[in-house]
Amino acid sequence: MRKIPAVFAVLGLTAVGLAGCAIPAPSQACPRPATTDSAVTDLVSVSGDIGAKPTVSVSTPFHADEAAYEDVVTGTGPALATGVQLVTVDFTLLSGKTGEELYASNYNGDQAGLNTFDGWIKNIPAFETALKCATEGTRTVVAIPPGGISSDLTAGLGIGENDSAVAVVDLEKVYLSRATGSLVYNDALGLPTVVRAPDGRPGVIIPDNDAPKDLVVQTLIKGDGPKVKGDQTAVVAYTGVNWADHSVIKTTWDSGPAGVGFGAKAPKDNPEFADAIKGATVGSQVLVVLPPAKGEDGSARVYVVDILGTVDPAAG
């Protein structure tokens, strides 16, 4: 079995008024058929439990004219709906020409398989068809046509220009694309108002009054996931806005989620940002206002933070 090229590297994470209404999970708006071409995937036999290396056999020579898939197991977790969404993948790859195993993950759930969906598509374009809208806990057989794996990888994997391949892919963990859960009523008098696009991207409306003098933390959406612990890394999407001139300081909504550590791993410039989200539940959206003394240039800063998931220390 050949070793996978170094391009499959660990993703580096860097720090950075209604009640009772539910914000639906992305999977509810992301339909997905269980198969696209069973005549092709019927040539592949798979056994074993998801999360462990499968036993796979392929009727050779195997050829696919286009990317196709068939789900062996359908998961019930969040859906892989957007390109900047993080996902942990384990997979086994076989040659369509010989049936030989070309690569297999270590299947221990660590960060070696953690990347954005866009990152996986860049390396294996066939995954765009095969994994779009798939849910956490899904195992799927992927028929990969010639050109379905990037040219940077094919030589190292021993795949010819006209060769097809087969992958058995386990979606071990799919991070949320946005906050989900129940909207929380807050007395927001004098505080920013948050509006949301259909994809969850927040907009921040700054009031005309002065910024508060003390740190403000409010839960806007209450997620039903586990609490963020101090020994974990929180995976978040956030938008930061300068109170004084209403300018956007930074947003992760175009580049992909960020990781926030705690304690010694907290952001050095504003550890209060980390403290504000520690203990929040996954799926929550939190409004954080850092008072002027905590912001640069004497201006308060407003952050709207979606808690998308966590990475355990053992996985790092």
C-alpha positions in Angstrom: 0.0 0.0 0.0 1.4 3.4 -1.0 1.5 6.2 1.5 -0.8 9.1 0.9 1.0 12.3 -0.3 1.7 15.0 2.2 -1.0 17.2 0.7 -3.5 15.3 2.9 -2.2 17.3 5.9 -3.8 18.2 9.2 -5.9 21.4 9.0 -4.3 24.2 11.0 -6.8 25.9 13.2 -6.0 29.5 14.2 -7.4 31.7 17.0 -9.0 34.5 16.2 -35.7 39.1 20.6 -37.8 36.0 20.1 -38.2 32.9 22.3 -39.1 29.3 21.6 -38.6 29.5 17.8 -36.3 26.9 16.4 -33.6 27.4 13.8 -33.6 24.2 11.7 -30.4 22.2 11.2 -28.9 22.5 7.7 -29.6 18.9 6.9 -33.3 19.7 6.7 -32.7 21.8 3.6 -30.1 19.6 1.9 -31.8 16.7 0.0 -29.7 13.8 -1.1 -30.6 10.5 -2.9 -29.1 7.3 -1.5 -27.5 6.4 -4.8 -26.8 8.0 -8.2 -25.8 4.9 -10.2 -26.2 1.5 -8.5 -25.2 -0.3 -11.7 -21.7 1.0 -11.1 -21.5 0.7 -7.4 -23.0 -2.8 -7.4 -19.5 -3.8 -8.7 -18.1 -3.0 -5.2 -18.6 -5.1 -2.1 -18.1 -3.5 1.3 -18.4 -5.0 4.8 -17.5 -3.9 8.3 -18.6 -1.2 10.8 -18.4 2.5 10.0 -15.5 4.1 11.8 -13.3 1.0 11.3 -11.4 0.1 8.2 -13.8 -1.7 5.8 -13.2 -4.9 3.9 -13.6 -3.9 0.2 -13.5 -5.9 -3.0 -13.9 -4.5 -6.6 -14.9 -6.4 -9.7 -12.1 -5.5 -12.1 -11.5 -3.9 -14.4 -13.7 -1.2 -13.0 -14.5 1.9 -15.0 -16.7 4.9 -14.3 -17.5 7.5 -16.9 -18.6 10.0 -14.2 -18.6 10.3 -10.4 -21.2 8.2 -8.8 -22.0 7.0 -5.2 -24.1 4.7 -3.2 -24.6 5.1 0.6 -23.9 1.9 2.5 -24.9 3.5 5.8 -26.9 6.7 6.2 -26.0 8.8 9.1 -28.3 11.1 11.2 -25.9 13.9 12.0 -25.4 17.3 10.5 -25.3 17.6 6.7 -22.2 18.6 4.7 -23.9 21.5 3.0 -21.3 24.2 2.4 -17.8 24.3 1.0 -16.3 26.0 4.1 -17.8 23.4 6.4 -15.3 21.3 8.4 -15.5 17.5 8.1 -13.5 14.6 9.4 -13.2 11.9 6.8 -11.7 8.4 6.9 -11.5 6.5 3.6 -10.1 3.5 1.8 -9.0 4.0 -1.9 -8.7 1.1 -4.4 -7.5 0.9 -8.0 -10.2 0.3 -10.5 -7.7 -1.4 -12.8 -6.3 -4.0 -10.3 -8.5 -3.7 -7.2 -5.3 -3.1 -5.2 -5.6 -0.9 -2.1 -3.9 2.3 -2.7 -4.5 4.1 0.5 -6.3 3.7 3.8 -6.8 6.1 6.7 -5.8 5.2 10.2 -9.4 5.2 11.3 -8.8 6.6 14.8 -10.8 9.8 14.5 -7.8 12.2 14.7 -7.3 15.4 12.8 -5.4 13.7 9.9 -8.8 13.5 8.1 -10.0 17.0 9.1 -10.4 19.6 6.4 -13.0 21.8 4.8 -15.3 20.3 2.2 -13.6 22.6 -0.3 -10.2 21.2 0.7 -11.4 17.7 0.1 -12.9 18.6 -3.3 -9.6 20.3 -4.3 -7.8 17.0 -3.7 -10.5 14.6 -4.9 -13.0 16.5 -7.2 -15.2 13.4 -7.3 -16.1 14.0 -3.7 -18.1 17.1 -4.6 -20.8 14.9 -6.2 -20.4 12.0 -3.7 -20.4 13.9 -0.4 -22.6 17.0 -1.0 -25.4 16.9 1.6 -24.2 13.6 3.1 -24.7 13.5 6.9 -22.4 12.7 9.7 -22.3 8.9 10.3 -22.6 8.1 6.6 -20.5 5.5 4.8 -20.6 5.7 1.0 -19.1 4.0 -1.9 -17.7 6.4 -4.5 -16.9 5.6 -8.1 -14.1 7.9 -9.2 -13.7 8.5 -12.9 -10.5 9.4 -14.7 -9.7 13.0 -13.6 -11.7 12.6 -10.4 -8.5 12.8 -8.3 -6.2 15.8 -8.6 -3.1 15.4 -10.8 -1.0 16.3 -7.8 -2.1 13.0 -6.2 -2.5 10.5 -9.0 1.2 9.9 -9.7 1.9 9.3 -6.1 -1.0 6.9 -5.8 -0.1 5.0 -8.9 -3.3 5.9 -10.8 -3.0 6.2 -14.6 -4.4 9.0 -16.6 -7.3 6.9 -17.9 -7.8 4.8 -14.8 -10.9 4.9 -12.5 -10.8 4.3 -8.7 -13.1 3.3 -5.9 -13.3 5.0 -2.5 -15.2 3.9 0.6 -15.7 7.1 2.6 -16.8 7.4 6.2 -18.0 10.8 7.4 -16.8 10.6 11.0 -17.7 14.1 12.0 -19.4 16.9 10.2 -19.2 20.3 11.9 -22.2 22.6 11.8 -22.3 25.2 9.1 -24.1 27.7 11.4 -25.8 28.0 14.8 -28.9 25.9 15.2 -31.3 25.6 18.1 -33.8 28.0 19.8 -33.8 31.7 19.6 -33.3 33.3 23.1 -35.1 36.5 24.3 -32.7 39.2 25.5 -33.3 42.7 26.7 -31.1 44.2 24.0 -31.7 47.8 24.8 -28.6 49.8 23.8 -26.9 46.7 22.3 -26.3 45.7 18.7 -29.0 43.9 16.8 -28.2 40.8 14.9 -29.9 39.8 11.6 -29.2 36.6 9.7 -29.1 35.6 6.1 -30.8 32.2 5.1 -27.4 30.5 5.3 -26.9 31.8 8.9 -24.4 34.6 8.0 -25.0 37.3 10.6 -25.3 41.0 10.0 -24.7 43.5 12.9 -26.6 46.7 13.4 -24.8 49.0 15.8 -27.0 51.5 17.8 -26.3 55.2 18.0 -25.6 55.2 21.7 -22.2 54.7 23.3 -20.8 51.3 23.8 -21.2 49.6 27.2 -18.3 50.0 29.6 -18.3 46.4 30.7 -18.0 43.1 28.9 -21.3 41.9 27.6 -22.1 38.3 26.7 -25.5 37.2 25.5 -26.7 33.9 24.1 -28.8 34.7 21.0 -29.4 31.1 19.9 -29.2 28.2 22.4 -27.8 25.1 20.8 -28.5 21.6 22.1 -25.0 20.2 21.7 -22.4 19.6 24.5 -20.8 22.4 26.4 -17.4 23.7 25.2 -14.8 22.6 27.7 -11.6 24.5 28.6 -9.3 21.7 27.4 -10.9 21.6 24.0 -10.6 23.8 20.9 -13.8 25.5 20.0 -14.6 25.5 16.2 -16.4 28.8 15.5 -17.6 31.1 12.8 -17.6 34.7 13.7 -18.0 38.3 12.5 -16.3 41.1 14.3 -17.5 44.8 14.0 -15.9 48.0 15.3 -18.5 49.9 17.3 -17.1 53.4 16.5 -17.2 53.2 12.7 -19.4 50.1 12.2 -16.6 48.6 10.0 -16.1 44.8 9.8 -12.9 43.9 11.5 -12.9 40.3 10.3 -15.3 37.5 9.3 -14.7 33.8 8.9 -17.8 33.3 6.8 -15.9 33.4 3.5 -12.7 31.7 4.5 -13.9 28.9 6.8 -14.2 28.3 10.5 -11.5 29.2 13.1 -10.3 27.4 16.2 -10.3 29.1 19.6 -8.3 27.7 22.5 -8.6 28.5 26.2 -6.3 29.3 29.1 -2.7 29.4 27.8 -4.0 28.7 24.3 -6.5 31.6 24.3 -6.0 34.5 21.8 -3.3 36.8 23.3 -4.9 40.0 22.1 -8.4 39.4 23.6 -8.6 36.4 25.9 -12.0 37.7 27.0 -13.3 36.6 23.6 -12.4 33.0 24.5 -13.7 33.3 28.1 -17.1 34.5 26.7 -17.7 31.3 24.7 -16.3 28.7 27.1 -19.2 26.8 28.5 -21.5 27.7 25.6 -23.2 24.7 24.0 -22.4 23.6 20.4 -25.0 25.0 18.1 -25.3 28.3 20.0 -24.8 31.8 18.8 -23.2 34.3 21.2 -23.0 38.1 21.1 -19.8 39.4 22.7 -19.1 43.1 23.2 -15.6 43.9 24.3 -15.6 47.4 26.0 -13.3 50.2 24.7 -10.5 49.4 27.1 -10.3 45.9 25.6 -10.4 46.9 21.9 -7.8 48.4 19.8 -7.7 52.2 19.2 -10.0 52.8 22.1 -13.1 51.4 20.3 -15.4 48.7 21.5 -15.7 45.6 19.4 -18.7 43.4 18.7 -18.4 39.7 17.9 -21.2 37.4 16.8 -19.9 33.9 17.3 -21.5 30.6 16.1 -20.3 27.6 18.0 -19.9 24.9 15.3 -18.2 22.1 17.3 -15.2 21.2 19.3 -11.9 19.4 18.9 -10.7 17.2 21.8 -7.1 17.5 23.0 -6.5 13.8 22.3 -7.4 14.6 18.6 -4.8 17.3 18.3 
